[in-house]
Every structure is written in structure tokens, then in C-alpha cells.
Amino acid sequence: MNLHIISPNGTVLETETDFLKLPGQEGQFTVLDGHAPLIAALTKGAIIYKHDGVDKNMEIESGFVEIADDDVKICID
């Protein structure tokens, strides 16, 4: 799936991933290929994703995620 992370300063990350874990307001949740469409608020925590077989993470304060058609767009503060 395509992962796009943006901030008010511009694009932070654009990559392909097959695993994504996000810090949602109701707790951490996982996104895999074929995930149902979703818009959710994110809280302080780590965005964890797999790139080239290696787990990577990015700490955020807050944001929003939109998931549709294996395209994940995250807007962070």
C-alpha cells in the first residue's frame, strides 16, 4: 500500500509498505493491504511501518489518517 505522511511544512514521507501500526484515540491499530476505508484521529505515539522488510517508526504528537484503496494519507502536526 502507498503511505504518504505530510505536515504543514510539506511531505515528510512517501513509501510503499505492507504493514502499518497507528496510535489511534481508542488505542493502537494495524493497517494491512485491503483495509476498509477509514478516517480517524491520531494521538501522541509512534507510526510503525515496514519498509524493505525492516520495521521503522516515526513519533508524532497528533494527526489524522485517511485510508482508501490501499492508499494511506496521514497528516501530522
PyRosetta script that sets phi, psi and omega in degrees:
from pyrosetta import init, pose_from_sequence

init()
pose = pose_from_sequence("MNLHIISPNGTVLETETDFLKLPGQEGQFTVLDGHAPLIAALTKGAIIYKHDGVDKNMEIESGFVEIADDDVKICID")
pose.set_psi(1, 155.7)
pose.set_omega(1, 179.9)
pose.set_phi(2, -87.3)
pose.set_psi(2, 130.3)
pose.set_omega(2, 178.5)
pose.set_phi(3, -116.6)
pose.set_psi(3, 123.5)
pose.set_omega(3, 178.1)
pose.set_phi(4, -124.7)
pose.set_psi(4, 123.4)
pose.set_omega(4, 176.1)
pose.set_phi(5, -118.9)
pose.set_psi(5, 124.3)
pose.set_omega(5, -179.4)
pose.set_phi(6, -125.8)
pose.set_psi(6, 156.3)
pose.set_omega(6, 176.0)
pose.set_phi(7, -133.4)
pose.set_psi(7, 174.2)
pose.set_omega(7, 176.7)
pose.set_phi(8, -58.1)
pose.set_psi(8, -20.9)
pose.set_omega(8, -179.8)
pose.set_phi(9, -89.3)
pose.set_psi(9, -3.0)
pose.set_omega(9, 179.1)
pose.set_phi(10, 125.3)
pose.set_psi(10, -165.2)
pose.set_omega(10, -178.4)
pose.set_phi(11, -70.8)
pose.set_psi(11, 129.6)
pose.set_omega(11, 178.6)
pose.set_phi(12, -97.6)
pose.set_psi(12, -40.2)
pose.set_omega(12, -176.5)
pose.set_phi(13, -156.5)
pose.set_psi(13, 137.5)
pose.set_omega(13, 169.7)
pose.set_phi(14, -135.0)
pose.set_psi(14, 119.9)
pose.set_omega(14, -177.6)
pose.set_phi(15, -157.8)
pose.set_psi(15, 170.5)
pose.set_omega(15, 172.0)
pose.set_phi(16, -99.3)
pose.set_psi(16, 141.2)
pose.set_omega(16, 177.5)
pose.set_phi(17, -148.5)
pose.set_psi(17, 156.0)
pose.set_omega(17, 175.3)
pose.set_phi(18, -117.6)
pose.set_psi(18, 4.6)
pose.set_omega(18, 179.6)
pose.set_phi(19, -150.4)
pose.set_psi(19, 133.6)
pose.set_omega(19, -178.8)
pose.set_phi(20, -146.8)
pose.set_psi(20, 132.6)
pose.set_omega(20, 176.7)
pose.set_phi(21, -123.0)
pose.set_psi(21, 130.3)
pose.set_omega(21, -173.7)
pose.set_phi(22, -124.5)
pose.set_psi(22, 148.2)
pose.set_omega(22, 178.5)
pose.set_phi(23, -88.7)
pose.set_psi(23, 88.5)
pose.set_omega(23, -179.6)
pose.set_phi(24, -80.3)
pose.set_psi(24, 165.0)
pose.set_omega(24, -179.7)
pose.set_phi(25, -65.1)
pose.set_psi(25, -26.7)
pose.set_omega(25, 178.5)
pose.set_phi(26, -96.7)
pose.set_psi(26, 8.0)
pose.set_omega(26, -179.4)
pose.set_phi(27, 123.5)
pose.set_psi(27, 171.8)
pose.set_omega(27, -178.5)
pose.set_phi(28, -69.2)
pose.set_psi(28, 140.5)
pose.set_omega(28, 176.8)
pose.set_phi(29, -138.6)
pose.set_psi(29, 155.6)
pose.set_omega(29, -175.8)
pose.set_phi(30, -106.1)
pose.set_psi(30, 142.3)
pose.set_omega(30, 176.6)
pose.set_phi(31, -120.7)
pose.set_psi(31, 126.6)
pose.set_omega(31, 176.8)
pose.set_phi(32, -121.4)
pose.set_psi(32, 169.1)
pose.set_omega(32, 176.0)
pose.set_phi(33, -51.6)
pose.set_psi(33, 139.8)
pose.set_omega(33, 177.5)
pose.set_phi(34, 81.8)
pose.set_psi(34, 11.4)
pose.set_omega(34, -178.7)
pose.set_phi(35, -60.3)
pose.set_psi(35, 145.5)
pose.set_omega(35, 177.0)
pose.set_phi(36, -63.6)
pose.set_psi(36, 149.9)
pose.set_omega(36, 176.8)
pose.set_phi(37, -56.6)
pose.set_psi(37, 141.8)
pose.set_omega(37, -174.7)
pose.set_phi(38, -159.7)
pose.set_psi(38, 143.4)
pose.set_omega(38, 167.2)
pose.set_phi(39, -126.1)
pose.set_psi(39, 128.8)
pose.set_omega(39, -176.6)
pose.set_phi(40, -146.7)
pose.set_psi(40, 152.0)
pose.set_omega(40, 173.8)
pose.set_phi(41, -84.0)
pose.set_psi(41, 145.1)
pose.set_omega(41, 178.5)
pose.set_phi(42, -114.3)
pose.set_psi(42, 149.9)
pose.set_omega(42, 178.8)
pose.set_phi(43, -114.8)
pose.set_psi(43, -179.5)
pose.set_omega(43, 179.0)
pose.set_phi(44, -59.3)
pose.set_psi(44, 132.1)
pose.set_omega(44, -179.8)
pose.set_phi(45, 160.9)
pose.set_psi(45, -161.7)
pose.set_omega(45, -176.1)
pose.set_phi(46, -109.6)
pose.set_psi(46, 135.0)
pose.set_omega(46, 165.5)
pose.set_phi(47, -88.8)
pose.set_psi(47, 120.8)
pose.set_omega(47, -179.6)
pose.set_phi(48, -114.1)
pose.set_psi(48, 127.8)
pose.set_omega(48, -179.6)
pose.set_phi(49, -140.2)
pose.set_psi(49, 158.7)
pose.set_omega(49, 179.6)
pose.set_phi(50, -107.5)
pose.set_psi(50, 126.3)
pose.set_omega(50, 178.0)
pose.set_phi(51, -130.8)
pose.set_psi(51, 122.7)
pose.set_omega(51, -177.9)
pose.set_phi(52, 53.9)
pose.set_psi(52, 38.5)
pose.set_omega(52, 176.7)
pose.set_phi(53, 80.1)
pose.set_psi(53, 3.1)
pose.set_omega(53, -177.7)
pose.set_phi(54, -115.9)
pose.set_psi(54, 130.3)
pose.set_omega(54, 175.7)
pose.set_phi(55, -72.4)
pose.set_psi(55, 132.7)
pose.set_omega(55, 177.0)
pose.set_phi(56, -129.0)
pose.set_psi(56, 157.8)
pose.set_omega(56, 177.1)
pose.set_phi(57, -142.1)
pose.set_psi(57, 159.6)
pose.set_omega(57, 179.5)
pose.set_phi(58, -141.1)
pose.set_psi(58, 123.5)
pose.set_omega(58, 178.5)
pose.set_phi(59, -80.1)
pose.set_psi(59, 137.2)
pose.set_omega(59, 177.9)
pose.set_phi(60, -131.2)
pose.set_psi(60, 160.7)
pose.set_omega(60, 175.6)
pose.set_phi(61, -93.1)
pose.set_psi(61, -41.5)
pose.set_omega(61, 178.7)
pose.set_phi(62, -172.0)
pose.set_psi(62, 172.4)
pose.set_omega(62, 178.2)
pose.set_phi(63, 166.3)
pose.set_psi(63, -167.3)
pose.set_omega(63, 178.2)
pose.set_phi(64, -136.6)
pose.set_psi(64, 151.7)
pose.set_omega(64, 176.5)
pose.set_phi(65, -127.8)
pose.set_psi(65, 141.7)
pose.set_omega(65, 171.6)
pose.set_phi(66, -124.1)
pose.set_psi(66, 127.0)
pose.set_omega(66, -180.0)
pose.set_phi(67, -120.1)
pose.set_psi(67, 126.7)
pose.set_omega(67, 177.4)
pose.set_phi(68, -160.6)
pose.set_psi(68, 130.2)
pose.set_omega(68, 174.6)
pose.set_phi(69, 52.2)
pose.set_psi(69, 48.7)
pose.set_omega(69, 179.3)
pose.set_phi(70, 58.2)
pose.set_psi(70, 27.5)
pose.set_omega(70, 175.4)
pose.set_phi(71, -122.2)
pose.set_psi(71, 118.8)
pose.set_omega(71, -177.4)
pose.set_phi(72, -113.7)
pose.set_psi(72, 120.9)
pose.set_omega(72, 178.5)
pose.set_phi(73, -116.6)
pose.set_psi(73, 124.2)
pose.set_omega(73, -179.8)
pose.set_phi(74, -120.8)
pose.set_psi(74, 128.0)
pose.set_omega(74, 176.0)
pose.set_phi(75, -109.7)
pose.set_psi(75, 120.9)
pose.set_omega(75, -177.4)
pose.set_phi(76, -116.5)
pose.set_psi(76, 158.1)
pose.set_omega(76, 176.6)
pose.set_phi(77, -85.4)
pose.dump_pdb("model.pdb")
